[in-house]
Amino acid sequence: MSHFIPRALTTEINKRKDKFPILAVTGPRQSGKTTLLKSLFPDYTYITLENADNRSFATDDPNGFLKQYPKQVIFDEVQRVPTLFSYLQTAVDESGEMGQYILSGSQNFHLMKNITQSLAGRVALFRLLPFDNDELAKSDLLSATYAEQCIRGFYPAIYHRNIEPTDFYANYVQTYIQKDVTELINIHNAQNFRTFLGLCAARAGQMLNLNAIANDCNISQPTAKAWLSILESSYLVFLLYPYHENFNKRLVKTPKLYFYDTGLLSYLLEIRQPADLMLNRLKGNIFENLVIANFQKMNEHHYQHRHYYFWQDHNGLEVDLFLKTAKTFEVYEIKATQTLSSELFKGLQHFATLAQPAVVMSHLVYGGEQQLVRSNTQVLGWKDAI
């Protein structure tokens, strides 16, 4: 059975479509960009630059190409023709028309480079990631337990076409490596990169140690760094950086590694059943990844422009997620347990003491479903951490 699941980003794009000459939507492959843009702009002509004929026309004769498509066009995978961007700049500067072109692409590295160079100030840029909890909940598709949801993941095709997660992710990894990665960097051994991806998965929710990953994968540290940047620019992983304000303690400076999608993460870790996840030694990391990725997705889908961090001192005292607002610190402790105990609140209480006289709003996100206030802390179930 096919489901149409409304996307939160629709509201944000509609608010800005009459204020910028160009709108650009980026995000990972299969996150629903084309579906969203075709539904939002039904009167626009849709042109994909994955198509070899379109691509050679746009590359060889950009002026002729844009004369054929002067306005109200969606150019998909536009990063495939980098020379087109400066011609788009001229076209929109001459016309002064808002919403003249819609650009879409799944390779953020090339797309952003070209936008920055040619289209700065002319583009409203959006990121469409796989579904967030709220989008699934509103369509009554959020799983009953976090373990089920972690494994099922959040990619639209799994819901629209009722695909088994294992089938979807097996094909996703294969096509992603064959298509995107080999285009971006010269990988002689695809299996080596697949190993690298698995090693990253085994370290999700942990401090990034690129040297260790490089050694385990038998590649150089610069190669590991280059490969990681490919995973970041393709929206497979993101880094959460430590907050550096010094509450009289020496703080860690290393970022933590997370995946945008726990379905892909679980697949890479060869976790196929909810019962297997509950017994896995990485359960806490996967749950933390689920919650933090959801905050990142909500941030993009609601155009919030928030900067999230974590905080940890050299004694290992830690706050999993940290948001500084004008007046307060919003801090989140994330625990996979479904049982509340006083031990869970100690880190938050310690941080609140350290941060005085600042106002600290403490939250505990756990694997259960109750919402309550305890020890000056808002307790949230995993479904409500939005």
Secondary structure, DSSP 8 states (H G I E B T S, - for coil): -------THHHHHHHHTTT-SEEEEE--TTSSHHHHHHHH-TTSEEEETTSHHHHHHHHH-HHHHHHHS-SSEEEETGGG-TTHHHHHHHHHHHH--TT-EEEEES-HHHHHHHHHHH-TTTEEEEE--S--HHHHHHTT-S-SSHHHHHHH---HHHHHS---HHHHHHHHHHHHIIIIIHHHS--S-HHHHHHHHHHHHHTTTSB--HHHHHHHHT--HHHHHHHHHHHHHTTSEEEE-B----SSS-B----EEEES-HHHHHHHTT--SHHHHHHSTTHHHHHHHHHHHHHHHHHHHTT----EEEEEBTT--EEEEEEE-SSEEEEEEEE--SS--GGGGHHHHHHHHHTTTSEEEEEEEESS---EEETTEEEEEGGG--
